[in-house]
Amino acid sequence: MTDPRWTDDNGDEIDEDHRGLVYDVQTLIHRRRALGIFGGVALTSLLAACGVATKTADATTTPSAAATATATPTASASATAAASGPVDEVPDETGGPYPADGSNGVNVLDDSGIVRSDIRSSFGSSTTTAEGIPLTIALTVRDASTGAALVGRGVYLWHCDRDGNYSLYSNGIENENYLRGVQETDANGTVTFTSIYPACYSGRWPHIHFEVYDDVATAVATGPIVKTSQIALPQETNDVVYATTGYEQSVRNQAQTSLARDNVFGDDGGIHQIASMAGSVSAGYTASLTIGV
C-alpha cells in the first residue's frame, strides 16, 4: 500500500538499498565508540536489544525486560520505586498527524472506554477487531536521573493497523478507535497493552507512538504531556511477521527504508527506542522497552 500521509515529514524519495537494522546499529556503534558516547554500555547488550540473538525465524527468545507485569500499584501517582541508577532519557519525538489526543482534530482521550489494556477492538458504537499477529507491548517508565520506577503515571499508546491505517483518521475506518488505549504504570513503572503487530507503511520505519502523563486522570482530561516519543520495532522480527498473510505490502515498504533513513529514528538509529522482542508468529510476540523521562 502506498501511504502519502508522511510525505511532509519525509519528503525525500527513499531509493537506497536497505541494509538492515543490524548494519545500521553496528555502524552507529563503531562511529560513536571513538567518542566515548556509549560509556560502559556493552556491545552485546546493545545488539541483544535489537534482537540479534534470535537464531531462527520462528524461535522463541528471552526478553530483556519482563513481558508482562501483574503487580498492582500501591502508592500514589507521585510515588516511585527504589532508584536503580540513571537511565538514558528517551528522545522527544513527534506524535505524528494521527494522535487523536485533541491536537489534530478528534480527541479519543475523553471517551469512556479508552482506559484499557486490550486495544485490539474498537469500543463504543463499534466492536470491530483489528487483525494481525498478536503483540504484547510492555513499556517501563523510569526517572532518567535516578532510575526509579515512575508509579501511577498515565500512558497513552497508539499505532497503525495491519494495512498501515490509523483509526479515526484513515479512509474507511474513521468510525473505528481500535489500537488506542490508556493505562496506569504499576509498581514497577510498567504498562502492558495487548495489541497486534503494526504494518510498515510508505516512508516510515515500523513504530508505535506513546505519550506519558503525570497520571491517568491528566491523560483523559487531555492535560499536559510529560513525554511524547515512539518505539522502533527491530528488523529481524519485522521480517518474520511481514512474511505472513496480510502483511504483504509491509515487505515492499520496509525494503524502501531503514532506521538510518527514517525521519524520526534516523538521527541516532533509534538507539534508545528499539524494543527487545520475544516470541514467535504462532505464539505472538512481546515488545519490551524501558525508557527514561
FIZA-19311 format. One record per residue (C-alpha): x, y, z. Coordinates in Angstrom, 3 decimals. Last residue first. Example, Ala and Ser with C-alpha at 12.3 -4.5 7.8 and 13.67 -1.06 7.14 Angstrom:
// residues 2
SITE         c1         c2         c3
SITE     13.670     -1.060      7.140
SITE     12.300     -4.500      7.800
This chain:
// residues 293
SITE         c1         c2         c3
SITE     11.736     10.539     31.299
SITE     13.791      7.363     30.959
SITE     12.505      4.484     28.866
SITE     12.421      0.728     29.287
SITE     11.238     -1.228     26.252
SITE      9.593     -4.588     25.746
SITE      7.917     -5.927     22.584
SITE      6.191     -9.268     23.146
SITE      5.346    -11.508     20.216
SITE      2.596    -13.969     19.319
SITE      2.505    -17.716     19.882
SITE      2.441    -18.832     16.239
SITE      4.465    -15.924     14.879
SITE      7.029    -16.279     17.617
SITE      8.010    -14.831     20.984
SITE     10.378    -12.245     22.432
SITE     11.476     -8.824     21.244
SITE     13.516     -6.038     22.829
SITE     12.188     -2.742     21.507
SITE     14.407     -0.197     19.794
SITE     13.903      3.281     21.277
SITE     17.191      4.286     22.875
SITE     19.367      3.527     19.814
SITE     16.720      4.706     17.358
SITE     19.410      4.963     14.655
SITE     20.679      8.209     16.168
SITE     19.333     10.939     13.886
SITE     17.477      8.435     11.705
SITE     14.830      7.449     14.260
SITE     12.228     10.066     13.309
SITE     12.767     10.827      9.597
SITE     13.817      7.230      8.929
SITE     16.936      6.908      6.770
SITE     19.166      5.267      9.415
SITE     16.321      3.065     10.652
SITE     15.815      1.845      7.121
SITE     13.542      2.471      4.116
SITE     12.447      1.015      0.783
SITE     12.622     -2.641      1.839
SITE     10.231     -1.825      4.680
SITE      7.583     -0.678      2.219
SITE      7.881     -3.748     -0.008
SITE      7.555     -6.230      2.839
SITE      4.852     -4.127      4.502
SITE      2.598     -4.581      1.480
SITE      2.473     -8.341      2.080
SITE      1.369     -8.029      5.710
SITE     -1.947     -9.872      5.392
SITE     -0.538    -13.377      5.212
SITE      2.818    -13.818      6.926
SITE      6.252    -12.764      5.631
SITE      5.756     -9.410      7.347
SITE      5.959    -11.094     10.738
SITE      9.319    -12.742     10.079
SITE     10.964     -9.701      8.513
SITE      9.597     -7.400     11.202
SITE     11.129     -9.604     13.875
SITE     14.645     -9.285     12.443
SITE     14.063     -5.632     11.541
SITE     13.556     -4.415     15.080
SITE     10.435     -2.393     16.043
SITE     11.028      1.235     16.988
SITE      9.056      2.711     19.905
SITE      7.991      6.362     19.659
SITE      8.042      9.516     21.787
SITE      5.948     12.130     23.574
SITE      6.880     12.925     27.179
SITE      5.313     14.809     30.084
SITE      2.089     15.762     28.296
SITE     -0.045     18.442     29.969
SITE     -3.750     17.604     30.329
SITE     -6.077     15.963     27.844
SITE     -8.546     15.223     30.670
SITE     -8.125     11.511     29.959
SITE     -4.359     11.871     30.345
SITE     -4.490     14.020     33.477
SITE     -6.728     11.496     35.238
SITE     -4.405      8.707     34.104
SITE     -1.408     10.243     35.849
SITE      1.539     12.600     35.267
SITE      1.252     11.905     31.534
SITE      3.381      9.858     29.119
SITE      2.587      9.813     25.397
SITE      3.135      6.878     23.063
SITE      3.543      6.015     19.383
SITE      4.488      2.605     17.955
SITE      6.858      2.060     15.039
SITE      7.685      0.285     11.781
SITE     10.103      2.555      9.822
SITE      8.324      5.269      7.863
SITE      8.028      6.451      4.249
SITE      5.403      4.008      2.978
SITE      3.721      1.906      5.654
SITE      5.290     -0.785      7.797
SITE      2.417     -2.560      9.459
SITE      1.642     -2.848     13.151
SITE      1.806     -6.121     15.108
SITE     -1.431     -6.598     17.008
SITE     -2.414     -5.444     20.514
SITE     -2.435     -6.373     24.189
SITE     -1.022     -3.469     26.197
SITE      1.179     -3.627     29.290
SITE      2.174     -0.626     31.395
SITE      5.243     -0.773     33.611
SITE      6.610      1.518     36.337
SITE      7.385     -1.498     38.507
SITE      4.581     -0.731     40.960
SITE      2.210     -0.334     38.008
SITE      2.027      2.321     35.287
SITE     -1.543      3.350     34.503
SITE     -3.003      2.510     31.079
SITE     -4.521      4.406     28.152
SITE     -5.582      2.933     24.819
SITE     -5.505      3.097     21.039
SITE     -5.297      0.221     18.539
SITE     -9.051      0.410     17.826
SITE    -10.990      3.646     17.532
SITE    -13.146      2.921     14.462
SITE    -15.531      5.462     12.947
SITE    -12.920      6.998     10.629
SITE    -12.028      3.490      9.479
SITE    -12.928      3.698      5.769
SITE    -10.370      6.318      4.849
SITE     -7.808      6.842      7.594
SITE     -8.361      9.205     10.534
SITE    -10.288      7.733     13.497
SITE     -8.245      4.502     13.323
SITE     -4.830      4.750     11.689
SITE     -4.011      2.796      8.529
SITE     -0.862      0.827      7.685
SITE     -2.789     -2.215      6.465
SITE     -2.018     -4.307      9.556
SITE     -3.165     -1.448     11.813
SITE     -1.421      1.773     12.792
SITE     -0.250      2.658     16.298
SITE     -1.431      4.039     19.651
SITE     -0.328      4.363     23.281
SITE     -1.466      6.716     26.067
SITE      0.492      6.243     29.286
SITE     -0.675      7.631     32.635
SITE      1.743      7.565     35.553
SITE      0.895      5.642     38.715
SITE      4.440      4.591     39.547
SITE      7.550      6.008     37.935
SITE     10.226      3.383     38.501
SITE     13.384      4.941     39.887
SITE     16.347      5.167     37.517
SITE     17.632      8.239     39.350
SITE     18.098     10.950     36.709
SITE     16.047      9.363     33.918
SITE     13.062      8.609     36.144
SITE     11.641      5.364     34.838
SITE      8.780      4.234     32.585
SITE      8.500      0.568     31.575
SITE      6.646     -0.200     28.334
SITE      5.393     -3.746     27.759
SITE      3.667     -4.152     24.372
SITE      2.057     -7.526     23.714
SITE      1.704     -8.331     20.020
SITE     -0.637    -10.793     18.328
SITE     -0.125    -11.180     14.538
SITE     -2.834     -9.232     12.724
SITE     -6.496     -8.323     12.549
SITE     -8.058     -5.238     14.133
SITE    -11.293     -6.039     15.952
SITE    -14.528     -4.184     15.185
SITE    -16.614     -3.538     18.301
SITE    -18.239     -0.308     17.165
SITE    -20.542      2.187     18.938
SITE    -18.306      2.444     21.995
SITE    -15.069      0.480     21.860
SITE    -12.908     -0.605     18.950
SITE    -11.002     -3.850     19.270
SITE     -7.295     -4.719     19.573
SITE     -6.612     -2.325     22.440
SITE     -6.535     -4.799     25.326
SITE     -5.137     -2.888     28.336
SITE     -7.944     -0.395     28.843
SITE     -8.599      3.252     29.713
SITE    -10.200      4.497     26.470
SITE    -13.592      3.109     27.483
SITE    -15.426      6.390     28.095
SITE    -14.110      8.911     25.595
SITE    -12.037     11.838     26.871
SITE     -8.834     10.503     25.337
SITE    -10.349      9.940     21.904
SITE     -9.892     13.538     20.742
SITE    -10.528     14.252     17.042
SITE     -8.884     17.175     15.289
SITE     -5.125     17.359     15.437
SITE     -4.066     18.260     18.989
SITE     -7.169     16.686     20.523
SITE     -5.409     13.475     21.527
SITE     -6.369     11.572     18.381
SITE     -2.635     11.175     17.634
SITE     -2.907     10.902     13.824
SITE     -0.579     13.540     12.314
SITE      2.561     12.377     14.090
SITE      3.184     12.443     17.833
SITE      6.582     13.883     17.047
SITE      9.552     12.693     19.046
SITE     11.252     13.546     22.321
SITE     14.230     11.272     22.838
SITE     14.127      8.631     25.600
SITE     16.199      9.700     28.583
SITE     19.040      7.309     29.276
SITE     18.882      5.696     32.701
SITE     20.365      6.897     35.986
SITE     20.751      4.458     38.885
SITE     18.423      1.850     40.386
SITE     16.163      4.080     42.467
SITE     13.615      2.353     44.663
SITE     10.051      2.542     43.356
SITE      8.363      5.884     42.851
SITE      5.460      7.755     44.417
SITE      3.864     10.754     42.723
SITE      0.973      8.774     41.272
SITE      0.122      7.451     44.732
SITE      1.299      4.089     46.010
SITE      0.035      0.523     45.972
SITE      0.184     -0.070     42.225
SITE     -0.902     -3.607     41.329
SITE      1.785     -6.093     40.280
SITE      0.984     -8.221     37.245
SITE      3.647     -7.051     34.828
SITE      4.076     -8.560     31.412
SITE      6.952     -9.336     29.082
SITE      9.512     -8.529     31.742
SITE     12.594     -6.982     30.189
SITE     15.471     -8.413     28.187
SITE     13.080    -10.800     26.501
SITE     14.049    -14.459     26.020
SITE     13.560    -15.792     22.522
SITE     11.113    -18.246     20.986
SITE     12.173    -19.305     17.519
SITE     10.146    -18.550     14.407
SITE     12.763    -17.129     12.072
SITE     15.712    -18.758     13.751
SITE     18.726    -17.526     15.665
SITE     17.341    -14.513     17.523
SITE     20.348    -13.071     19.368
SITE     20.360    -10.063     17.058
SITE     17.067     -8.856     18.572
SITE     17.981     -5.173     18.655
SITE     18.181     -5.115     22.435
SITE     20.606     -8.045     22.208
SITE     22.779     -5.931     19.936
SITE     23.009     -3.245     22.570
SITE     23.709     -5.667     25.389
SITE     26.437     -7.353     23.354
SITE     28.067     -4.048     22.619
SITE     28.304     -3.290     26.314
SITE     27.245      0.124     27.585
SITE     30.076      1.434     29.716
SITE     30.372      4.824     28.101
SITE     28.207      4.997     24.967
SITE     29.448      8.397     23.928
SITE     33.122      7.535     24.163
SITE     33.929      9.471     21.005
SITE     35.725      6.511     19.425
SITE     32.742      4.304     20.230
SITE     30.456      6.664     18.350
SITE     31.234      5.683     14.793
SITE     31.578      1.974     15.509
SITE     28.319      1.917     17.448
SITE     26.384      3.686     14.697
SITE     27.699      1.294     12.079
SITE     26.649     -1.635     14.263
SITE     23.163     -0.165     14.649
SITE     22.595      0.419     10.953
SITE     24.096     -2.912      9.878
SITE     21.972     -4.792     12.434
SITE     18.837     -2.986     11.329
SITE     19.021     -3.857      7.661
SITE     20.920     -2.911      4.531
SITE     18.056     -1.433      2.520
SITE     19.407     -0.290     -0.819
SITE     18.986      3.453     -1.212
SITE     15.896      4.654     -3.037
SITE     13.964      6.576     -0.410
SITE     12.440      9.585     -2.148
SITE     12.930     12.632      0.040
SITE      9.805     14.202      1.507
SITE      9.889     12.629      4.918
SITE      7.771     14.742      7.297
SITE      5.593     16.242      4.571
SITE      5.438     12.864      2.791
SITE      4.077     11.180      5.870
SITE      0.499     10.672      4.797
SITE      1.326      9.526      1.326
SITE      0.586      5.821      2.077
SITE      1.300      3.453     -0.811
SITE      0.000      0.000      0.000
